[in-house]
Amino acid sequence: MHKRSFRTALMAAAFLMPILATPTFAAQPAPQGEIFPPWQHGKNNDATNRGLEFTVPQVDDLADFHGDITDPKLVLYVGGNYFFAMAPLVAEFEKEHPDYKGRIYWETIPPGLLVKQIEAGGTITSGNMTWTAKPDAYLAGLKKVDALIGQGLLTEPAVPYVTNTLTIMVPKDNPGHVTSLADLGKPDVRLAMPNPEFEGIANQIEASLKKAGGQSLANAVYKTKVADGSTILTHIHHRQTPLFLMQGRAEAGVTWQSEAMFQEQAGNPIIHVDIPASQNTTAIYAGAEVKGAPHKEAARLWLSFIHSPQALSIFERYGFKPYTGKASTN
């Protein structure tokens, strides 16, 4: 081949190679960025001036810390089980109390970790950032709230407002073919389950497992399968469980019904398997003022608001039921 022709052929090949490769590259699945929290695209933030928007899901993301820490007029420590309900709740509260617009800061990490933060004076570190937000009100399960009142961390009274029940969260195609709690004990079904060390829901889950299959089922899920790696214990189940299911790292996980309903409403590839009432466990949610709260009046306003008809109607969107005084934990 003539030298000029050869050079021309090489240049043509170099030019065509990326073009020919493009269809193969484009055919690969796109990164599933939407599966990573935060799932509400900034709605869980009441700050009126957000400055530079810098959120990179999976890389730089503080999904469970909300609002402007600069000079809040109300600081809430909320168990993460209803992080998704906080945006409409805060919006309604600010509508009724305009002075608080853009001045509420709230956290939705697990209740046990929130207690550790209270004991640390409201200081917390996430990644390379450390800040202090002393809480005004703490909201979690009624038993936990009562216990913290007894320990002197919270002040009376405890204010109950809604109830919730458990469900089994699974990927949309249910690859593990999970139909009941008993299926969670199968060795080949990979689970994501809350860590009993700091996630109170684990106690209710264990009670339900015992109802469904006795101590042997509870041991299989929380001992045998933890030991062999087929149960992953989460640090923050309301974020990790749905994420692990969508990533294919797990095939089932027990959560509160409201969490599964939110994922379905958000359009994430998640469904849930109902747990019969005879095996289920009911939680009562309550709140109380934190001892030494910097904004006592604000805390009392929130605790009054949280069981108002307006707040209860928001909770009901996600399957919560109003507390009537008749519900009991099982």
C-alpha positions in Angstrom: 0.0 0.0 0.0 1.2 3.5 -0.8 2.5 5.4 2.2 0.0 8.2 1.8 -2.8 5.7 1.4 -1.7 3.9 4.5 -1.5 7.1 6.6 -5.0 8.0 5.3 -6.3 4.6 6.3 -4.9 4.9 9.8 -6.4 8.4 10.2 -9.7 7.1 9.1 -9.5 4.2 11.5 -8.6 6.5 14.4 -11.5 8.8 13.5 -14.0 5.9 13.2 -13.0 3.9 16.3 -14.7 6.2 18.8 -17.8 6.4 16.6 -18.0 2.7 16.2 -17.4 2.2 19.9 -20.1 4.7 20.9 -23.2 2.4 20.4 -21.6 -0.3 22.6 -20.8 2.3 25.3 -24.3 3.9 25.1 -25.9 0.5 25.4 -24.6 0.1 28.9 -27.0 0.8 31.8 -26.9 4.5 32.9 -25.7 5.2 36.4 -28.7 4.9 38.8 -28.1 8.3 40.4 -31.7 8.6 41.5 -31.5 5.6 43.9 -29.1 7.5 46.2 -30.4 9.7 48.9 -31.5 12.4 49.4 -34.7 11.3 47.7 -36.6 14.5 48.1 -34.4 16.8 45.9 -34.0 19.5 48.5 -37.6 19.7 49.7 -36.5 18.7 53.2 -34.8 22.0 53.8 -36.7 25.1 54.8 -33.7 27.5 54.4 -34.7 30.6 52.4 -31.2 31.4 51.3 -29.3 28.3 50.2 -26.3 29.9 48.6 -24.2 27.6 46.5 -26.1 24.3 45.8 -23.6 21.5 46.2 -25.0 18.0 46.7 -23.4 15.0 45.0 -25.4 11.8 45.8 -23.2 9.0 47.2 -20.2 11.4 47.5 -21.1 14.6 49.3 -24.5 14.3 50.9 -25.9 15.0 54.3 -29.3 13.5 53.8 -30.5 13.4 57.4 -29.5 17.0 58.4 -31.9 19.7 57.3 -32.2 23.5 57.4 -29.9 26.3 58.3 -27.7 25.8 61.3 -26.6 29.4 61.6 -29.3 30.7 64.0 -32.3 28.4 64.2 -35.3 29.2 66.3 -36.3 25.6 66.7 -34.1 22.5 66.7 -35.8 19.1 66.4 -34.2 15.6 66.9 -36.6 13.3 65.0 -36.2 9.5 64.7 -35.5 8.9 61.0 -38.6 6.7 60.5 -40.5 9.6 59.0 -37.9 11.8 57.5 -40.1 12.0 54.4 -43.0 13.5 56.3 -40.9 16.3 57.8 -41.0 18.6 54.7 -44.8 18.9 54.6 -44.9 19.0 58.4 -42.4 21.9 58.7 -44.2 23.7 55.8 -47.5 23.5 57.6 -46.0 24.5 60.9 -44.4 27.6 59.3 -47.6 28.4 57.7 -49.3 28.5 61.1 -46.3 30.2 62.7 -44.7 32.5 60.1 -42.0 33.8 62.5 -40.3 30.4 62.1 -40.1 30.4 58.3 -36.6 29.3 57.3 -35.5 29.1 61.0 -36.0 25.4 61.8 -33.2 22.9 61.9 -33.9 19.1 62.2 -32.0 15.8 62.2 -33.4 12.4 61.3 -30.7 9.9 62.3 -31.7 6.8 64.5 -33.1 7.6 67.9 -30.3 5.9 69.8 -27.7 8.0 68.0 -29.7 11.2 68.7 -29.5 10.3 72.4 -25.7 10.1 72.1 -25.7 13.5 70.5 -27.8 14.9 73.3 -25.3 13.4 75.7 -22.5 15.1 73.7 -24.1 18.5 74.2 -25.7 18.6 70.7 -22.3 18.2 68.9 -22.0 15.8 66.0 -19.4 15.0 63.3 -20.2 13.8 59.8 -17.3 13.3 57.5 -15.0 16.3 57.9 -17.5 18.6 59.5 -18.3 19.1 63.1 -21.2 21.3 64.4 -23.4 21.8 67.4 -27.2 22.0 67.4 -28.7 21.7 70.9 -32.1 20.2 70.6 -35.4 21.7 71.8 -37.6 18.6 71.2 -36.9 14.9 70.8 -39.3 12.6 68.9 -39.2 8.8 68.8 -41.1 5.8 70.2 -43.2 6.4 73.3 -41.2 3.8 75.3 -38.0 5.5 74.5 -39.3 8.9 75.3 -40.7 7.7 78.6 -37.3 6.1 79.5 -35.4 9.3 78.6 -37.8 11.3 80.8 -37.0 8.9 83.6 -33.3 9.5 83.0 -33.7 13.2 83.2 -32.7 13.9 79.5 -36.3 14.9 78.6 -38.9 16.8 80.6 -42.5 15.8 81.1 -45.0 15.3 79.6 -44.5 12.8 76.8 -46.8 13.7 73.9 -48.0 10.7 71.8 -49.4 11.4 68.3 -49.4 8.5 65.8 -48.9 4.7 65.5 -47.1 2.6 62.9 -46.7 -1.0 62.0 -44.1 -3.2 60.4 -43.8 -4.5 56.8 -41.3 -6.4 54.7 -39.6 -4.1 52.1 -38.4 -5.9 48.9 -37.2 -4.9 45.4 -39.9 -4.4 42.9 -39.4 -7.8 41.2 -39.1 -9.6 44.6 -36.1 -11.8 43.5 -36.1 -13.6 46.9 -39.7 -14.6 46.5 -40.4 -13.4 50.0 -44.0 -13.8 51.1 -43.8 -13.9 54.9 -41.5 -13.3 57.9 -40.7 -17.0 57.9 -39.0 -16.6 54.5 -36.5 -14.3 56.1 -34.9 -17.3 57.8 -34.0 -19.0 54.5 -30.2 -19.2 54.1 -30.3 -18.0 50.5 -32.4 -14.8 51.2 -30.0 -11.9 51.8 -31.3 -9.4 54.3 -30.7 -5.8 55.4 -31.8 -5.4 59.0 -31.7 -2.6 61.6 -28.9 -2.9 64.2 -30.3 -3.6 67.7 -27.4 -1.5 69.2 -29.0 1.8 68.2 -32.1 1.3 66.2 -35.1 0.7 68.3 -37.1 -0.9 65.5 -34.9 -4.0 65.9 -36.7 -4.8 69.2 -40.1 -4.7 67.5 -38.8 -6.8 64.6 -37.5 -9.4 66.9 -40.8 -9.6 68.7 -42.6 -10.1 65.3 -40.1 -12.7 64.2 -40.8 -14.7 67.4 -44.5 -14.5 66.7 -44.0 -15.8 63.2 -41.4 -18.5 63.9 -40.4 -18.6 67.5 -36.9 -17.9 68.9 -35.4 -20.1 66.2 -36.5 -17.7 63.5 -35.3 -14.7 65.5 -31.9 -16.4 66.0 -31.7 -17.3 62.3 -32.2 -13.7 61.2 -30.2 -11.9 63.9 -27.5 -14.4 64.8 -26.9 -17.2 62.3 -27.3 -15.0 59.2 -25.4 -12.1 60.7 -22.5 -14.5 61.4 -22.4 -15.9 57.9 -22.9 -12.5 56.2 -26.4 -13.0 54.7 -27.8 -10.5 57.1 -26.3 -7.0 56.8 -26.9 -4.9 60.0 -27.5 -1.3 59.0 -26.4 1.9 60.8 -29.3 3.9 59.5 -32.0 1.6 58.2 -34.4 4.1 56.7 -31.6 5.1 54.2 -29.6 1.9 53.8 -32.4 -0.8 53.6 -34.1 0.7 50.5 -30.7 1.6 48.9 -29.3 -1.9 49.5 -32.4 -3.4 47.9 -32.1 -1.2 44.9 -28.4 -2.0 44.5 -29.1 -5.8 44.7 -27.1 -6.2 47.9 -30.1 -7.5 49.8 -33.5 -9.1 48.8 -35.6 -8.1 51.8 -35.6 -6.0 55.0 -38.2 -5.3 57.7 -39.1 -1.6 58.0 -42.0 0.5 59.1 -44.9 0.4 56.7 -44.7 4.2 56.2 -41.1 3.9 54.9 -42.1 1.4 52.2 -45.1 3.6 51.2 -42.8 6.6 50.8 -40.4 4.6 48.5 -43.4 3.5 46.4 -44.8 7.0 46.2 -41.4 8.4 45.2 -41.3 6.0 42.3 -38.3 3.9 43.5 -38.3 0.2 42.5 -39.5 -0.9 45.9 -42.6 -2.8 47.0 -43.7 -4.3 50.3 -45.1 -7.6 51.7 -47.7 -7.2 54.4 -47.2 -8.8 57.8 -50.5 -10.2 59.3 -51.8 -8.4 62.4 -51.2 -11.5 64.5 -47.5 -11.3 63.7 -47.1 -7.5 63.5 -46.0 -5.0 66.1 -47.3 -1.5 66.7 -45.2 1.4 67.6 -46.5 4.6 69.3 -44.6 7.8 68.3 -44.2 10.5 70.9 -42.2 13.6 71.7 -41.0 15.6 74.6 -39.1 18.8 75.4 -35.4 18.3 75.9 -34.1 19.3 79.3 -32.4 22.7 79.0 -33.9 23.3 75.6 -32.6 26.7 74.2 -36.1 27.4 72.7 -38.6 26.1 75.2 -41.6 27.9 73.8 -40.8 26.7 70.3 -40.6 23.1 71.5 -44.0 23.4 73.1 -45.5 24.9 69.9 -44.1 21.9 67.9 -45.4 19.4 70.4 -48.8 21.0 70.3 -48.8 21.0 66.5 -47.6 17.4 66.0 -50.9 15.9 67.1 -53.1 18.6 65.5 -55.6 17.6 62.7 -53.4 19.3 60.1 -50.3 17.3 61.2 -52.2 14.0 61.5 -53.6 14.4 57.9 -50.0 14.6 56.7 -48.9 11.5 58.6 -51.9 9.6 57.2 -50.5 10.1 53.6 -47.8 7.6 54.6 -50.0 5.0 56.4 -49.6 6.3 60.0 -52.7 6.2 62.2 -53.6 8.8 64.8 -52.9 7.8 68.4 -56.2 7.3 70.2 -54.9 6.1 73.5 -56.0 2.6 72.7 -53.0 1.4 70.8 -50.4 -0.7 72.6 -47.0 -2.0 71.6 -46.8 -5.8 71.2 
